[in-house]
Amino acid sequence: MKRLAFYFLVAMLAWALPGCSNEPELDGNTPPVVPDGPGDSEETDEPETGADPNFHIYLCFGQSNMEGYARPDYTAIEPQDLEGVDERFRMMAVVAGNWNRVPGQWYTAVPPLCRAETGLTPADYFGRTLVADNPDIRVGVIVVALGGAGIDAFDKDHYTDYYQNADAWQQGLMNAYGGWPYGKLIEMARLAQQEGVIKGILLHQGESNNMQQDWPGKVKKIYGDLLADLGLEATEVPILIGEMLRQEEGGLCWGMNSIIATVPDVIPTAHVVSSEGCTGVGSAVEPADVFHFSPEGYRKLGRNYAETLLKLQRGE
């Protein structure tokens, strides 16, 4: 289904996010999983001794606001976003077909960071801000995100059920990650650990789980699984969770921010990233977009993620 057609459908349904891609639809209801694929092993080895302690890596996952909102009739990456990207800011390609980047390899973090058809994400200006703040480090981001994804799409114990009940367009997005977004994130993270040190996790998701009271507990499980499968300690790897587009910016799911605010109560190493002042797309498209940030909104939100982390690192 074309992205634009899907957007109109979602606008009517309200609870789901647009995010349709041109990925092929799957025949059947079982997600494709490569034998001996990522996450099948129970090994939780520490990063190899050759890893550079000054190469700080961040895992980024979520739905369309993390993948980078884009649609054919709206430019989500502007010329200023393609210029002046410091070579110390790196992105690991996750899927094929993104500027001919090879999955598992590092590149200068020129957007799009997620997939070829995606736009600007909070990860863009998160990384740019961090390298500007500290000239002695490199920063790498790994983005695994898919529009419209409910939180269960990233739960390694429930993704199969989620897949079986998902629409074909959502299955197509999951197929971009081998049918298993969590497994793909683990696979890429383990490669990254050979070269650097994972220092944090960024999440922007919740529109598809709007006002669901069990969402914080589900986030806690996924966070715990990531730490265990990658041999990480929570005290060394915080999770930063971004707020939804606010009501004053035209957001529909602004009420979810009250639930996001409770996550630190169940995850002591979780920190909420404010979306205050982050503008939305709004009336820039028809029908008006009630879910997504504008390019300037993504820039500010990314800087907010970075400032939240920097304050944490400074002990503020």
JODABEL-V509515 format. One record per pair of residues at least 4 apart in sequence whose ideal C-beta (glycine too) atoms are under 6 Angstrom apart, sorted by sequence separation. I is the first residue (numbers start at 0). J is the second residue. D is the distance in Angstrom with one decimal. If there is no record, write none. Layout:
I J D
I J D
//
This chain:
0 4 5.5
32 36 5.5
35 39 5.8
46 50 4.3
61 65 3.2
76 80 5.1
84 88 6.0
113 117 4.2
119 123 5.5
121 125 5.7
124 128 5.9
148 152 4.2
154 158 5.9
157 161 5.9
165 169 3.9
174 178 5.6
176 180 4.5
191 195 6.0
224 228 5.9
244 248 5.4
246 250 5.8
262 266 5.6
280 284 5.9
284 288 5.4
292 296 3.2
0 5 5.1
63 68 5.4
92 97 5.8
165 170 5.2
173 178 5.3
226 231 4.5
231 236 4.6
245 250 5.3
282 287 4.9
292 297 5.0
310 315 4.2
9 15 5.0
59 65 6.0
69 75 4.2
100 106 5.5
111 117 4.7
151 157 4.7
152 158 5.9
177 183 5.7
208 214 4.8
244 250 3.2
263 269 4.8
281 287 5.6
68 75 5.6
95 102 5.9
176 183 3.9
226 233 5.8
243 250 5.7
246 253 4.0
262 269 4.6
9 17 4.7
92 100 3.6
112 120 5.7
130 138 5.2
245 253 5.2
280 288 3.9
292 300 6.0
93 102 5.9
110 119 5.5
129 138 4.7
152 161 5.1
243 252 4.5
92 102 5.1
112 122 5.6
151 161 4.3
243 253 5.8
6 17 4.1
162 173 5.9
260 271 5.9
280 291 4.9
5 17 5.6
92 104 5.7
126 138 4.7
243 255 4.9
259 271 5.8
110 123 5.5
243 256 5.6
279 292 5.8
280 293 5.2
5 19 3.4
91 105 5.5
126 140 5.4
242 256 4.7
277 292 5.5
278 293 4.7
89 105 4.6
90 106 5.8
222 238 5.2
2 19 4.7
97 114 5.7
242 259 5.8
278 295 5.5
90 108 4.1
97 115 4.6
108 126 5.6
122 140 4.6
278 296 4.2
0 19 5.2
89 108 5.7
96 115 5.1
240 259 5.8
277 296 4.1
88 108 4.5
94 114 5.5
122 142 5.6
86 107 5.2
90 112 4.8
147 169 5.8
240 262 5.7
277 299 4.9
84 107 5.6
277 300 4.6
84 108 5.8
84 109 5.1
155 181 4.7
274 300 5.9
145 172 4.0
153 180 5.6
81 109 5.9
152 180 5.8
153 181 5.0
113 142 4.5
245 274 5.6
80 110 5.6
112 142 4.9
248 278 5.7
249 279 4.7
273 303 5.6
113 144 5.6
237 268 4.6
238 269 5.0
239 270 5.3
240 271 5.6
241 272 4.4
242 273 6.0
248 279 4.2
272 303 5.1
242 274 3.9
249 281 4.4
272 304 5.0
237 270 5.9
239 272 5.4
76 110 5.1
233 268 4.5
244 279 4.8
272 307 5.0
143 180 5.3
199 236 5.8
270 307 5.5
88 126 4.4
199 237 5.4
200 238 4.4
201 239 5.2
202 240 4.9
203 241 4.2
205 243 5.9
251 289 3.8
80 119 5.7
88 127 5.9
197 236 5.9
143 183 5.6
249 289 5.9
143 184 4.3
188 229 5.5
76 118 5.2
88 130 4.9
75 118 2.8
76 119 5.2
87 130 4.7
185 228 5.4
209 252 4.5
67 111 5.7
75 119 5.5
210 254 5.7
214 258 5.8
18 63 4.4
85 130 5.0
16 62 5.5
67 113 5.4
141 187 5.0
206 252 4.7
209 255 5.0
215 261 5.6
219 265 5.3
16 63 4.7
66 113 4.3
215 262 4.7
219 266 5.2
69 117 5.5
69 118 3.5
67 117 3.9
68 118 5.5
87 137 4.5
88 138 5.3
89 139 4.2
90 140 5.4
91 141 4.7
93 143 5.8
205 255 4.8
215 265 5.0
66 117 4.7
67 118 3.9
67 119 5.3
67 120 4.0
150 204 5.9
65 120 5.9
139 195 5.9
149 207 4.5
150 208 5.3
149 208 5.7
147 207 5.9
59 122 4.7
239 304 5.5
150 217 4.8
154 221 5.8
2 70 5.2
3 71 5.8
153 221 5.3
239 307 5.7
155 224 5.7
66 144 3.6
65 144 4.0
66 146 6.0
55 136 5.5
59 140 5.6
94 175 5.2
53 136 4.9
54 137 4.6
55 138 5.3
56 139 4.5
57 140 5.2
58 141 5.4
59 142 4.5
60 143 5.0
61 144 4.9
63 146 3.6
60 144 5.7
62 146 5.9
206 290 5.6
62 148 4.5
103 190 5.2
60 153 6.0
93 187 5.6
20 116 5.6
91 187 5.7
18 146 1.2
17 146 6.0
18 147 4.3
16 146 5.4
58 188 5.8
16 147 4.3
15 147 5.0
30 162 4.3
28 163 4.3
56 191 4.8
65 203 4.1
56 195 4.6
64 203 4.9
54 195 3.1
56 197 4.8
61 202 5.4
57 199 4.9
58 200 4.8
59 201 4.3
61 203 4.1
62 204 4.9
24 167 4.4
55 198 4.3
61 204 3.7
33 177 6.0
38 182 4.2
50 194 5.9
51 195 5.5
52 196 5.7
57 201 5.8
25 170 4.8
37 182 4.2
50 195 5.6
32 178 5.9
36 182 5.7
46 192 4.0
47 193 5.1
50 196 5.8
24 171 5.4
31 178 4.3
32 179 5.8
38 185 4.7
30 178 3.0
37 185 4.8
19 168 4.4
22 171 3.7
25 174 5.8
37 186 3.2
20 172 5.6
22 174 5.6
22 175 5.2
5 168 5.9
0 168 5.1
124 298 4.7
128 302 5.1
119 294 5.3
121 297 5.9
125 301 4.3
129 305 5.3
124 301 3.1
128 305 3.6
119 297 4.5
123 301 5.5
124 302 5.2
121 300 4.7
125 304 4.3
121 301 4.2
125 305 4.8
121 304 5.4
45 230 5.2
44 230 5.9
43 230 3.9
16 206 5.1
16 207 5.9
15 207 5.7
73 284 5.1
77 294 5.3
68 291 4.0
16 290 5.5
10 286 5.4
//
